[in-house]
Amino acid sequence: MPKSQSQARGRSTARKITKVTDVNGIAHVKSSFNNTMITITDLRGNVITWSSGGTTGVKGTRKGTAFAASQAAVQAAERAVESGLRKVEIWVRGPGAGRESAVRALQSSGLEVTGIKDITMIPHNGCRQTKRRHM
């Protein structure tokens, strides 16, 4: 039996809109040097929506820019408001260029920001450093 065109391509592109019972949530902003990922969850940690520099249509090294991060934040915030979220606390992680612009975009997108927390991991001595050069 031959597959239809939509089955041959794989997953459908329509997103499921999850209605939120609670108006509070958490926006997780993970900003690396290569990309910025924004995941908006409820207070229990269930994902409501997510977006990244790559999902906004930007490719390659431009995914790690502040512009791509702000576009991803706006996209995620629009979907979160659509599903019923009103207030959000922002948790920022990582050293990338998109940190500040993603936070600013979330603040101006219609979501009320209740707080901003930096949860970047800091090593307690971590990996061994490279040997110093002898000149």
Stockholm file with secondary structure:
# STOCKHOLM 1.0

chainA/1-135         MPKSQSQARGRSTARKITKVTDVNGIAHVKSSFNNTMITITDLRGNVITWSSGGTTGVKGTRKGTAFAASQAAVQAAERAVESGLRKVEIWVRGPGAGRESAVRALQSSGLEVTGIKDITMIPHNGCRQTKRRHM
#=GR chainA/1-135 SS CCCCHHHHHCSCSCCCCCCCSSSEEEEEEEECSSCEEEEEECTTCCEEEEEETTTTTCCGGGGGSHHHHHHHHHHHHHHHHHTTCCEEEEEEESSCTTHHHHHHHHHTTTCEEEEEEECCCCCSSCSCCCCCCCC
#=GC SS_cons         CCCCHHHHHCSCSCCCCCCCSSSEEEEEEEECSSCEEEEEECTTCCEEEEEETTTTTCCGGGGGSHHHHHHHHHHHHHHHHHTTCCEEEEEEESSCTTHHHHHHHHHTTTCEEEEEEECCCCCSSCSCCCCCCCC
//
